[in-house]
């Protein structure tokens, strides 16, 4: 009896640990694992929009009527050079912030949030090596819901720093 209980507890612990380290699955596609082929099978209406400056992989847009989340005004799916899903960004009405925040809070671990009565609202959630960011600027009617791998975020931040440094150098050389 005691061994059976211990085995059940061990299996339960392993299942919880495995679930806790899964990656976010925006629109049913797991970050870092879903392939471009799987994406195209799920969203055959997707249009190629270009190549990502951060990953060198392809970027696609899916018509909002094909997405299971209501209210998406625009979207972008970004892949790596090796055809894995690195990021998804969806633009929605800012009026959906509270309901999406609650839904994400039930599904992922909240890392940080800033939700003043008036002003910019934001929240970051984490699951495995993936992040989910909700960002609603105060002076906008729109907000961004972004799913991204930590690796993608690091590349994006490094590129933004590089561009800022380049701009600073150009400004200094013009003086």
C-alpha positions in Angstrom: 0.0 0.0 0.0 2.8 2.4 1.0 4.8 1.6 -2.2 1.7 2.2 -4.4 1.1 5.6 -2.7 4.8 6.5 -3.2 4.7 5.5 -6.9 1.5 7.5 -7.4 3.1 10.6 -5.7 6.2 10.2 -7.9 4.3 9.9 -11.1 2.2 12.9 -10.1 5.3 14.9 -9.3 6.9 14.1 -12.7 3.7 15.0 -14.5 3.5 18.4 -12.7 7.2 19.0 -13.3 6.8 18.2 -17.0 3.8 20.5 -17.3 5.5 23.2 -15.5 8.4 23.2 -18.0 6.3 23.2 -21.1 6.5 26.2 -23.4 3.6 28.5 -24.1 1.4 27.5 -27.0 0.0 30.5 -28.8 -2.8 29.5 -31.0 -1.9 25.8 -30.4 1.7 26.1 -31.6 4.4 25.5 -29.0 7.2 28.1 -28.9 10.6 26.8 -29.9 9.2 23.5 -31.1 6.4 24.1 -33.6 7.7 24.0 -37.2 6.9 26.2 -40.1 5.4 23.1 -41.8 3.0 22.6 -38.8 2.2 26.3 -38.9 1.3 26.2 -42.6 -0.9 23.1 -42.0 -2.8 24.8 -39.2 -3.0 28.2 -41.0 -2.9 27.6 -44.8 -4.2 31.2 -45.4 -1.0 32.6 -43.8 0.9 35.1 -46.0 4.7 35.5 -46.0 5.6 39.0 -44.9 9.4 39.0 -44.8 12.5 37.8 -43.0 13.1 38.6 -39.3 16.1 40.9 -38.6 16.4 39.1 -35.2 16.3 35.4 -36.3 16.9 35.4 -40.1 13.7 33.2 -40.3 10.5 33.8 -42.1 7.6 36.0 -40.8 3.9 35.3 -41.6 0.6 37.1 -41.1 -2.6 35.1 -40.5 -6.0 36.7 -41.4 -7.6 37.5 -38.1 -10.8 35.5 -39.0 -8.6 32.3 -39.0 -7.3 32.9 -35.4 -9.2 31.4 -32.5 -8.7 34.5 -30.4 -11.5 37.1 -31.0 -10.5 40.7 -31.5 -7.1 40.3 -33.1 -6.5 43.3 -35.3 -3.1 42.2 -36.7 -0.6 39.5 -36.0 2.9 38.3 -36.9 4.4 34.8 -36.5 8.2 34.7 -36.5 10.3 31.7 -37.2 14.0 30.9 -36.8 16.4 30.0 -39.6 15.8 26.3 -38.7 12.1 26.8 -39.1 11.0 26.8 -35.4 8.4 29.2 -34.0 10.3 31.9 -32.0 7.6 34.6 -31.4 4.0 35.6 -32.0 2.7 39.1 -31.7 -1.0 39.9 -31.7 -2.5 43.4 -31.6 -5.8 43.7 -29.9 -8.1 46.4 -28.4 -6.8 47.7 -25.1 -10.3 47.1 -23.7 -9.4 43.4 -23.6 -6.5 43.9 -21.2 -8.2 42.9 -17.9 -9.8 39.7 -19.3 -6.6 38.6 -21.0 -4.5 39.4 -17.9 -6.8 37.2 -15.8 -6.7 34.4 -18.4 -2.9 34.5 -18.6 -2.6 34.6 -14.9 -4.5 31.3 -14.6 -2.3 29.7 -17.2 1.2 31.0 -16.6 3.4 32.2 -13.8 3.3 35.9 -13.3 6.9 37.3 -13.4 6.0 41.0 -13.1 3.2 43.4 -13.7 2.6 47.2 -13.7 -1.1 47.9 -13.7 -1.8 51.5 -12.5 -5.3 53.0 -12.5 -4.1 55.5 -15.2 -1.0 55.0 -17.4 0.8 52.2 -19.2 -0.2 48.7 -18.2 2.0 45.7 -18.7 2.6 42.2 -17.4 5.1 39.4 -18.1 4.3 35.8 -17.6 6.7 32.8 -18.0 6.3 29.1 -18.7 9.4 27.0 -19.3 11.8 29.0 -21.6 9.0 31.0 -23.0 7.6 34.5 -22.1 4.2 36.0 -22.6 4.0 39.8 -22.5 0.9 41.9 -22.4 1.6 45.6 -23.1 -1.0 48.4 -23.2 0.3 51.9 -23.7 -1.7 54.6 -22.0 -2.2 56.8 -25.0 -3.2 54.0 -27.4 -6.4 52.2 -28.1 -4.4 49.0 -28.8 -2.3 46.6 -26.9 0.2 43.9 -27.8 0.0 40.3 -26.7 3.5 38.8 -27.4 4.7 35.2 -27.0 8.4 34.8 -27.4 11.3 32.5 -26.5 13.9 33.9 -24.1 16.5 33.4 -26.8 14.4 35.6 -29.2 14.0 38.3 -26.6 17.8 38.3 -26.0 18.5 38.7 -29.7 15.9 41.4 -30.0 17.4 43.4 -27.1 20.9 42.9 -28.4 19.9 44.3 -31.8 18.1 47.2 -30.2 21.2 48.1 -28.1 23.4 47.8 -31.2 21.1 50.2 -33.1 21.0 52.7 -30.2 24.8 52.6 -29.9 25.1 53.1 -33.7 22.7 56.1 -33.5 24.6 57.6 -30.6 27.9 57.3 -32.5 26.3 58.9 -35.6 25.1 61.8 -33.4 28.5 62.3 -31.8 30.3 62.3 -35.1 27.9 64.9 -36.5 28.9 67.3 -33.7 
